[in-house]
Amino acid sequence: MAKKKLTFDEIMVLAEQYGVKDNILFVSASKRYAGQLEMIEMIQEDLRDRGLIITKVNTNGDDVPIANPLTAQLPKYNEVANKTLGVMLNIIEQLGTAAPAGDKLSEFLNE
């Protein structure tokens, strides 16, 4: 498994270098990732604003402290976003034209 992490911007540069930036599969995956990233940011913002513990009114009308339900959703969205980035790298690797030796993708895949 690769130890180094690529940023989204670096992956977009690689896609352009490999000639897949306009590929329909890559465009679809990048749009999907952008939506996932937006959702992750919304969850993180809500967790910062409301905190990890929130109150819920039970059937008796009492306020009961509970864990913020978004704490369970954040890891799921992160996992899906990471898989989408993996799909983007696979598209670059399998559908892209060969880039010169010593490029970032080769370095990343060989680590």
DSSP file (Angstrom, degrees, kcal/mol; ACC not computed):
  #  RESIDUE AA STRUCTURE BP1 BP2  ACC     N-H-->O    O-->H-N    N-H-->O    O-->H-N    TCO  KAPPA ALPHA  PHI   PSI    X-CA   Y-CA   Z-CA
    1    1 A M              0   0    0      0, 0.0     2,-0.1     0, 0.0   108,-0.0   0.000 360.0 360.0 360.0 140.8    0.0    0.0    0.0
    2    2 A A        -     0   0    0      1,-0.1   107,-0.1     2,-0.0   106,-0.1  -0.403 360.0-161.5 -69.4 139.9    1.3    3.4   -0.8
    3    3 A K        +     0   0    0    108,-0.2     2,-0.2   105,-0.1    -1,-0.1   0.794  69.2  76.5 -90.6 -32.9    2.5    5.5    2.1
    4    4 A K  S    S-     0   0    0    104,-0.2     2,-0.4     1,-0.0   107,-0.1  -0.508  73.3-140.4 -80.5 148.1    2.3    8.9    0.4
    5    5 A K        -     0   0    0     -2,-0.2     2,-0.4     0, 0.0    -2,-0.0  -0.914   6.8-147.6-111.2 136.3   -1.0   10.6   -0.1
    6    6 A L        -     0   0    0     -2,-0.4     2,-0.1     4,-0.0     3,-0.0  -0.793  16.2-131.0 -97.3 142.9   -2.0   12.5   -3.2
    7    7 A T     >  -     0   0    0     -2,-0.4     4,-2.0     1,-0.1     5,-0.2  -0.462  25.4-108.8 -85.1 165.5   -4.3   15.5   -3.0
    8    8 A F  H  > S+     0   0    0      1,-0.2     4,-2.2     2,-0.2     5,-0.2   0.899 120.5  53.0 -59.7 -42.0   -7.3   16.0   -5.2
    9    9 A D  H  > S+     0   0    0      1,-0.2     4,-1.9     2,-0.2    -1,-0.2   0.890 107.9  50.6 -62.7 -39.2   -5.6   18.8   -7.1
   10   10 A E  H  > S+     0   0    0      1,-0.2     4,-2.3     2,-0.2    -1,-0.2   0.875 109.1  51.5 -65.7 -36.9   -2.5   16.6   -7.7
   11   11 A I  H  X S+     0   0    0     -4,-2.0     4,-2.5     2,-0.2    -2,-0.2   0.889 107.9  52.1 -67.0 -38.1   -4.8   13.9   -9.1
   12   12 A M  H  X S+     0   0    0     -4,-2.2     4,-1.8     2,-0.2    -2,-0.2   0.885 109.2  49.9 -65.3 -37.3   -6.4   16.4  -11.4
   13   13 A V  H  X S+     0   0    0     -4,-1.9     4,-2.4     2,-0.2    -2,-0.2   0.920 110.8  49.8 -65.1 -43.3   -3.0   17.4  -12.7
   14   14 A L  H  X S+     0   0    0     -4,-2.3     4,-2.5     1,-0.2    -2,-0.2   0.907 107.6  54.4 -60.1 -41.8   -2.1   13.7  -13.3
   15   15 A A  H  X>S+     0   0    0     -4,-2.5     5,-2.6     1,-0.2     6,-1.0   0.888 109.8  47.0 -60.7 -38.8   -5.4   13.2  -15.1
   16   16 A E  H ><5S+     0   0    0     -4,-1.8     3,-0.7     4,-0.2    -1,-0.2   0.914 111.9  50.0 -68.8 -41.7   -4.5   16.1  -17.4
   17   17 A Q  H 3<5S+     0   0    0     -4,-2.4    -2,-0.2     1,-0.2    -1,-0.2   0.868 114.3  44.8 -63.5 -36.4   -1.0   14.7  -18.0
   18   18 A Y  H 3<5S-     0   0    0     -4,-2.5    79,-2.5    -5,-0.2    -1,-0.2   0.455 114.0-117.4 -89.7  -1.5   -2.3   11.3  -18.8
   19   19 A G  T <<5S+     0   0    0     -3,-0.7    -3,-0.2    -4,-0.5    -4,-0.1   0.758  86.2 106.1  76.7  25.9   -5.1   12.6  -21.1
   20   20 A V    > < +     0   0    0     -5,-2.6     3,-1.3    -6,-0.2     6,-0.2   0.309  39.0 104.4-116.7   8.0   -8.1   11.4  -19.1
   21   21 A K  T 3  S+     0   0    0     -6,-1.0    -5,-0.1     1,-0.3    -1,-0.1   0.827  91.2  38.7 -60.6 -30.6   -9.3   14.7  -17.6
   22   22 A D  T 3  S+     0   0    0     -7,-0.2    -1,-0.3    -3,-0.1     2,-0.1   0.368  86.5 123.9-100.4   3.7  -12.2   14.9  -20.1
   23   23 A N    <>  -     0   0    0     -3,-1.3     4,-3.1     1,-0.1     5,-0.2  -0.450  66.5-131.0 -64.9 134.4  -12.9   11.1  -20.0
   24   24 A I  H  > S+     0   0    0      1,-0.2     4,-2.3     2,-0.2     5,-0.2   0.847 106.5  50.8 -59.6 -36.2  -16.6   10.6  -19.1
   25   25 A L  H  > S+     0   0    0      2,-0.2     4,-2.3     1,-0.2    -1,-0.2   0.919 113.6  44.4 -67.0 -42.5  -15.7    8.0  -16.4
   26   26 A F  H  > S+     0   0    0     -6,-0.2     4,-2.7     2,-0.2    -2,-0.2   0.913 113.3  50.2 -68.5 -42.2  -13.1   10.3  -14.8
   27   27 A V  H  X S+     0   0    0     -4,-3.1     4,-2.3     2,-0.2     5,-0.2   0.922 112.1  48.6 -61.4 -43.7  -15.4   13.4  -15.0
   28   28 A S  H  X S+     0   0    0     -4,-2.3     4,-2.3    -5,-0.2    -2,-0.2   0.923 112.9  47.1 -62.0 -45.2  -18.2   11.4  -13.4
   29   29 A A  H  X S+     0   0    0     -4,-2.3     4,-2.5     1,-0.2    -2,-0.2   0.890 111.9  50.3 -65.4 -39.4  -15.9   10.1  -10.6
   30   30 A S  H  X S+     0   0    0     -4,-2.7     4,-2.2     2,-0.2    -1,-0.2   0.881 111.5  48.1 -69.3 -36.2  -14.5   13.6   -9.9
   31   31 A K  H  X S+     0   0    0     -4,-2.3     4,-2.0    -5,-0.2    -2,-0.2   0.907 111.7  50.3 -66.9 -40.6  -18.0   15.1   -9.7
   32   32 A R  H  X S+     0   0    0     -4,-2.3     4,-2.2     1,-0.2    -2,-0.2   0.921 110.9  49.4 -61.3 -43.9  -19.1   12.3   -7.4
   33   33 A Y  H  X S+     0   0    0     -4,-2.5     4,-2.9     1,-0.2     5,-0.2   0.903 107.4  54.4 -63.1 -41.2  -16.0   13.0   -5.2
   34   34 A A  H  X S+     0   0    0     -4,-2.2     4,-2.0     1,-0.2    -1,-0.2   0.901 109.9  47.3 -60.2 -40.9  -16.7   16.7   -5.1
   35   35 A G  H  X S+     0   0    0     -4,-2.0     4,-2.0     2,-0.2    -1,-0.2   0.893 112.3  49.3 -66.4 -40.0  -20.2   15.9   -3.8
   36   36 A Q  H  X S+     0   0    0     -4,-2.2     4,-2.4     2,-0.2    -2,-0.2   0.905 110.5  50.6 -65.3 -41.0  -18.9   13.5   -1.2
   37   37 A L  H  X S+     0   0    0     -4,-2.9     4,-2.3     1,-0.2    -2,-0.2   0.891 108.7  52.0 -64.2 -39.3  -16.3   16.1   -0.1
   38   38 A E  H  X S+     0   0    0     -4,-2.0     4,-2.0    -5,-0.2    -1,-0.2   0.906 110.0  48.9 -62.9 -41.1  -19.0   18.7    0.3
   39   39 A M  H  X S+     0   0    0     -4,-2.0     4,-2.4     2,-0.2    -2,-0.2   0.906 109.9  51.6 -65.5 -41.1  -21.1   16.3    2.4
   40   40 A I  H  X S+     0   0    0     -4,-2.4     4,-2.6     1,-0.2    -2,-0.2   0.917 109.8  49.6 -61.1 -43.3  -18.0   15.5    4.6
   41   41 A E  H  X S+     0   0    0     -4,-2.3     4,-2.2     1,-0.2    -1,-0.2   0.876 110.0  51.0 -64.1 -37.6  -17.4   19.2    5.1
   42   42 A M  H  X S+     0   0    0     -4,-2.0     4,-2.3     2,-0.2    -2,-0.2   0.907 111.2  48.2 -65.8 -41.8  -21.1   19.7    6.1
   43   43 A I  H  X S+     0   0    0     -4,-2.4     4,-2.5     2,-0.2    -2,-0.2   0.933 112.3  48.6 -63.8 -45.6  -20.9   16.9    8.6
   44   44 A Q  H  X S+     0   0    0     -4,-2.6     4,-2.2     1,-0.2    -2,-0.2   0.893 111.0  50.7 -62.5 -39.7  -17.7   18.3   10.1
   45   45 A E  H  X S+     0   0    0     -4,-2.2     4,-2.6     2,-0.2    -1,-0.2   0.915 110.7  48.7 -64.2 -42.7  -19.2   21.7   10.4
   46   46 A D  H  X>S+     0   0    0     -4,-2.3     4,-3.2     1,-0.2     5,-0.6   0.903 110.7  50.8 -64.0 -41.0  -22.3   20.4   12.1
   47   47 A L  H  X5S+     0   0    0     -4,-2.5     4,-1.4     1,-0.2    -1,-0.2   0.882 112.2  47.5 -65.2 -36.9  -20.1   18.4   14.6
   48   48 A R  H  <5S+     0   0    0     -4,-2.2    -2,-0.2    -5,-0.2    -1,-0.2   0.919 118.1  41.6 -66.8 -42.9  -18.1   21.6   15.3
   49   49 A D  H  <5S+     0   0    0     -4,-2.6    -2,-0.2    -5,-0.2    -3,-0.2   0.937 129.4  24.3 -72.5 -48.2  -21.3   23.7   15.8
   50   50 A R  H  <5S-     0   0    0     -4,-3.2    -3,-0.2    -5,-0.2     3,-0.2   0.691 102.5-137.1 -95.0 -20.4  -23.5   21.3   17.7
   51   51 A G     << -     0   0    0     -4,-1.4    -1,-0.2    -5,-0.6    -2,-0.1  -0.205  31.8 -69.6  90.3 175.8  -20.8   19.1   19.3
   52   52 A L  S    S+     0   0    0      1,-0.1    16,-3.6    -4,-0.1     2,-0.5   0.750 119.4  55.1 -79.7 -25.2  -20.6   15.3   19.8
   53   53 A I  E     +A   67   0A   0     14,-0.3     2,-0.3    -3,-0.2    14,-0.2  -0.944  67.2 172.3-112.7 127.8  -23.4   15.2   22.4
   54   54 A I  E     -A   66   0A   0     12,-3.0    12,-3.4    -2,-0.5     2,-0.4  -0.785  29.3-113.5-123.5 170.2  -26.8   16.7   21.6
   55   55 A T  E     -A   65   0A   0     -2,-0.3     2,-0.4    10,-0.2     8,-0.1  -0.854  24.4-168.9-108.8 145.6  -30.1   16.6   23.4
   56   56 A K  E     -A   64   0A   0      8,-2.6     8,-3.2    -2,-0.4     2,-0.6  -0.979  22.7-126.0-129.4 141.8  -33.2   14.8   22.2
   57   57 A V  E     -A   63   0A   0     -2,-0.4     6,-0.2     6,-0.2     2,-0.0  -0.791  28.7-151.9 -89.9 121.5  -36.7   15.2   23.7
   58   58 A N    >   -     0   0    0      4,-2.6     3,-1.9    -2,-0.6    -1,-0.0  -0.197  36.5 -86.3 -84.1-177.4  -38.1   11.8   24.6
   59   59 A T  T 3  S+     0   0    0      1,-0.3    -1,-0.1     2,-0.1    -2,-0.0   0.714 127.7  57.1 -65.5 -20.8  -41.8   10.9   24.7
   60   60 A N  T 3  S-     0   0    0      2,-0.1    -1,-0.3     1,-0.0     3,-0.1   0.501 119.1-109.1 -86.1  -3.9  -42.1   12.2   28.3
   61   61 A G  S <  S+     0   0    0     -3,-1.9     2,-0.3     1,-0.3    -2,-0.1   0.523  74.1 137.4  89.2   6.2  -40.9   15.6   27.2
   62   62 A D        -     0   0    0      1,-0.0    -4,-2.6    -5,-0.0     2,-0.5  -0.616  57.9-118.8 -87.3 145.3  -37.5   15.3   29.0
   63   63 A D  E     -A   57   0A   0     -2,-0.3    -6,-0.2    -6,-0.2    -1,-0.0  -0.725  33.2-170.5 -81.1 125.8  -34.3   16.4   27.4
   64   64 A V  E     -A   56   0A   0     -8,-3.2    -8,-2.6    -2,-0.5     2,-0.3  -0.973  20.4-127.8-121.2 127.4  -32.0   13.4   27.0
   65   65 A P  E     +A   55   0A   0      0, 0.0     2,-0.3     0, 0.0   -10,-0.2  -0.570  37.4 168.3 -74.2 133.6  -28.3   13.7   26.0
   66   66 A I  E     -A   54   0A   0    -12,-3.4   -12,-3.0    -2,-0.3     2,-0.2  -0.935  41.0 -90.2-137.9 162.2  -27.4   11.4   23.1
   67   67 A A  E     -A   53   0A   0     -2,-0.3   -14,-0.3   -14,-0.2   -15,-0.1  -0.513  52.4-100.1 -70.4 140.3  -24.4   11.1   20.7
   68   68 A N    >   -     0   0    0    -16,-3.6     3,-2.1    -2,-0.2     4,-0.4  -0.460  28.3-137.9 -60.1 123.4  -24.7   13.2   17.6
   69   69 A P  T >> S+     0   0    0      0, 0.0     3,-1.0     0, 0.0     4,-0.7   0.732  98.4  69.7 -60.4 -21.4  -25.9   10.7   14.9
   70   70 A L  H 3> S+     0   0    0      1,-0.2     4,-2.0     2,-0.2     3,-0.2   0.705  80.6  74.8 -71.3 -17.4  -23.5   12.3   12.4
   71   71 A T  H <4 S+     0   0    0     -3,-2.1    -1,-0.2     1,-0.2    -3,-0.0   0.830  99.1  46.1 -63.1 -28.9  -20.5   10.8   14.4
   72   72 A A  H <> S+     0   0    0     -3,-1.0     4,-0.6    -4,-0.4    -1,-0.2   0.734 111.5  52.3 -81.9 -23.5  -21.5    7.5   12.8
   73   73 A Q  H  X S+     0   0    0     -4,-0.7     4,-2.3    -3,-0.2     5,-0.2   0.810  93.2  70.7 -83.3 -31.4  -21.9    8.9    9.3
   74   74 A L  H  X S+     0   0    0     -4,-2.0     4,-2.4     1,-0.2     5,-0.2   0.911  98.2  47.4 -57.6 -48.2  -18.5   10.7    9.0
   75   75 A P  H  > S+     0   0    0      0, 0.0     4,-2.3     0, 0.0    -1,-0.2   0.868 111.2  53.4 -62.3 -33.6  -16.4    7.5    8.7
   76   76 A K  H  X S+     0   0    0     -4,-0.6     4,-2.2     2,-0.2    -2,-0.2   0.936 110.8  44.8 -65.2 -46.2  -18.8    6.1    6.2
   77   77 A Y  H  X S+     0   0    0     -4,-2.3     4,-2.5     1,-0.2    -1,-0.2   0.886 112.3  52.7 -66.3 -38.1  -18.6    9.2    3.9
   78   78 A N  H  X S+     0   0    0     -4,-2.4     4,-2.4    -5,-0.2    -1,-0.2   0.917 109.3  49.4 -61.6 -42.7  -14.8    9.2    4.4
   79   79 A E  H  X S+     0   0    0     -4,-2.3     4,-2.1     2,-0.2    -2,-0.2   0.921 112.0  47.3 -63.2 -44.6  -14.5    5.6    3.3
   80   80 A V  H  X S+     0   0    0     -4,-2.2     4,-2.1     1,-0.2    -1,-0.2   0.907 111.8  50.5 -64.5 -41.6  -16.7    6.2    0.2
   81   81 A A  H  X S+     0   0    0     -4,-2.5     4,-2.1     1,-0.2    -1,-0.2   0.904 109.6  50.9 -64.0 -40.8  -14.7    9.3   -0.8
   82   82 A N  H  X S+     0   0    0     -4,-2.4     4,-1.8     1,-0.2    -1,-0.2   0.885 109.8  50.0 -63.9 -38.2  -11.4    7.4   -0.4
   83   83 A K  H  X S+     0   0    0     -4,-2.1     4,-2.1     2,-0.2    -1,-0.2   0.886 108.0  53.4 -66.6 -38.0  -12.8    4.6   -2.7
   84   84 A T  H  X S+     0   0    0     -4,-2.1     4,-2.1     2,-0.2    -2,-0.2   0.903 107.4  50.7 -63.8 -40.7  -13.8    7.2   -5.2
   85   85 A L  H  X S+     0   0    0     -4,-2.1     4,-2.2     1,-0.2    -1,-0.2   0.886 108.3  53.6 -63.0 -37.5  -10.3    8.6   -5.3
   86   86 A G  H  X S+     0   0    0     -4,-1.8     4,-2.3     2,-0.2    -2,-0.2   0.891 107.1  51.1 -62.3 -39.5   -9.0    5.1   -5.8
   87   87 A V  H  X S+     0   0    0     -4,-2.1     4,-2.4     2,-0.2    -2,-0.2   0.907 108.1  52.5 -62.7 -41.7  -11.3    4.8   -8.8
   88   88 A M  H  X S+     0   0    0     -4,-2.1     4,-2.1     1,-0.2    -2,-0.2   0.910 109.6  48.4 -62.0 -42.0  -10.0    8.0  -10.2
   89   89 A L  H  X S+     0   0    0     -4,-2.2     4,-2.7     1,-0.2    -1,-0.2   0.894 110.5  51.8 -64.8 -39.4   -6.4    6.7   -9.8
   90   90 A N  H  X S+     0   0    0     -4,-2.3     4,-3.0     2,-0.2     5,-0.3   0.897 108.3  51.1 -63.8 -39.7   -7.4    3.4  -11.6
   91   91 A I  H  X>S+     0   0    0     -4,-2.4     4,-2.5     2,-0.2     5,-0.6   0.926 112.0  47.1 -62.8 -44.0   -8.9    5.4  -14.4
   92   92 A I  H  X5S+     0   0    0     -4,-2.1     4,-1.2     1,-0.2    -2,-0.2   0.939 116.5  44.4 -60.9 -46.5   -5.7    7.4  -14.8
   93   93 A E  H  <5S+     0   0    0     -4,-2.7    -2,-0.2     1,-0.2    -1,-0.2   0.902 123.5  32.7 -66.8 -42.7   -3.6    4.3  -14.7
   94   94 A Q  H  <5S+     0   0    0     -4,-3.0    -3,-0.2    -5,-0.2    -2,-0.2   0.801 129.6  29.8 -90.8 -30.4   -5.7    2.1  -17.0
   95   95 A L  H  <5S+     0   0    0     -4,-2.5    -3,-0.2    -5,-0.3    -2,-0.2   0.582  98.9  95.6-106.6 -12.4   -7.1    4.5  -19.5
   96   96 A G  S  <<S-     0   0    0     -4,-1.2   -77,-0.2    -5,-0.6     2,-0.2  -0.394  77.4-109.8 -80.6 157.0   -4.4    7.2  -19.6
   97   97 A T        -     0   0    0    -79,-2.5    -1,-0.1     1,-0.1   -77,-0.1  -0.524  51.2 -82.3 -79.2 153.4   -1.6    7.4  -22.1
   98   98 A A        -     0   0    0     -2,-0.2    -1,-0.1     1,-0.1     3,-0.1  -0.302  45.3-151.9 -61.7 133.2    1.8    6.7  -20.8
   99   99 A A        -     0   0    0      1,-0.2     4,-0.1    -3,-0.1     3,-0.1  -0.595  35.2 -76.6 -97.4 164.9    3.5    9.6  -19.0
  100  100 A P    >   -     0   0    0      0, 0.0     3,-0.9     0, 0.0    -1,-0.2  -0.220  60.4 -87.9 -60.5 152.5    7.3   10.1  -18.9
  101  101 A A  T 3  S+     0   0    0      1,-0.2    -3,-0.0    -3,-0.1     0, 0.0  -0.266 112.4  35.6 -60.2 145.8    9.2    8.0  -16.4
  102  102 A G  T 3  S+     0   0    0      1,-0.2    -1,-0.2    -3,-0.1     2,-0.0   0.638  82.2 148.7  84.7  14.9    9.5    9.4  -13.0
  103  103 A D    <>  -     0   0    0     -3,-0.9     4,-2.1    -4,-0.1    -1,-0.2  -0.317  61.5-104.9 -77.9 168.0    6.1   11.0  -12.9
  104  104 A K  H  > S+     0   0    0      1,-0.2     4,-2.7     2,-0.2     5,-0.2   0.848 117.1  54.8 -63.9 -36.8    4.1   11.3   -9.7
  105  105 A L  H  > S+     0   0    0      2,-0.2     4,-2.8     1,-0.2    -1,-0.2   0.933 109.5  46.6 -64.8 -44.8    1.7    8.4  -10.5
  106  106 A S  H  > S+     0   0    0      1,-0.2     4,-1.8     2,-0.2    -1,-0.2   0.917 113.9  48.8 -62.1 -43.0    4.5    6.0  -11.0
  107  107 A E  H  X S+     0   0    0     -4,-2.1     4,-0.6     1,-0.2    -2,-0.2   0.918 113.2  47.8 -61.1 -44.0    6.2    7.2   -7.8
  108  108 A F  H >< S+     0   0    0     -4,-2.7     3,-0.8     1,-0.2    -2,-0.2   0.922 113.5  46.0 -64.5 -45.6    2.9    6.8   -5.9
  109  109 A L  H 3< S+     0   0    0     -4,-2.8    -1,-0.2     1,-0.2    -2,-0.2   0.769 111.3  52.9 -71.2 -25.8    2.1    3.4   -7.2
  110  110 A N  H 3<        0   0    0     -4,-1.8    -1,-0.2    -5,-0.2    -2,-0.2   0.530 360.0 360.0 -88.7  -6.2    5.7    2.1   -6.6
  111  111 A E    <<        0   0    0     -3,-0.8    -1,-0.2    -4,-0.6  -108,-0.2   0.489 360.0 360.0 -75.0 360.0    5.8    3.1   -2.9
